């Protein structure tokens, strides 16, 4: 398997990196903890001394940011008033 990425894959990776950069620190830590470190919601809640419901809330926020950036749906409302 080649280590080279196609242009589309590189663009997708850059969009994902920008999305992670846009997350708040807690959203970023929770998102990376769940997706990269494969920690459970309970483990993350214990690490950050928050409830599992708060972990779910922050993770959902991170996913919204990721979705918006991956699908390039982050238009500002005033762009439609031109």
N, C-alpha and C positions, 0 to 999 in steps of 0.2 A: 504494500500500500504506500502510495506517495505521500510525503509530508507537505506537498504544495497544495494550496487552496485555490479554487477558482475565484474569479473576480466577484461573483455573487456571494460566495461563502465569506470572502473577506469583508464585503459590505455588511453582511448579516452579523458578523462578529463585531464590527465597529458599532453597529446599532445596539447590540447587546451591551457592549462596554459603556456606551453613552447612557443607556438606560440604568445600568448599575450605578453609574456616577451621579445620576439624578435622584437616586433614592436617598432618603434620610439615613443617618448612620444606623439607627435601630432597624429600619427596614432592610438595609444592606446586610447587616450582620445576621438577621433572621433568614433572609433569602439565601445567602451563601451557606449558612449553617444547615438549612434544609436541603438545598440542591447540590451543594458541593461536598460538604462534610457528612451528609446523610444522617444528621441528627434528628431525633424525634421532637415533636412539639413539646413533650414533657421535659426532655433534656434541655431544650433551649429556654423554656420557661424557668427552669431551676437556675440556669446559668445567669439569666438576666433579672432574676427575682421578680418575675411578672407572672400573670395567670396564663393558662393555655388559651383562653379566649383572646387575650391581648396578642399572643403570638399569632393566632389566626388572623386577627385584624391587621397587624403589621405585614404579614405575609401576603394577604389579599391586596393591600396597598402596593406592595412591591410588584406583584403580578400585574396589576393595572398599569403601572409605569412601564413594565417590560412589554406588555401587549401594545400599549400606545406607541412606543418607540419602534418595536419590531414591525409594526404595520404602518408606520409613518402617519399616524392619526393624531398628531399633536399640534394641530392648527390652532392659532389664536383666534378668538371670536371676532376680532376686528378685521381679520383678513377677508371676511365675507362682506365687509361694508365698503369695499373699494368701488 
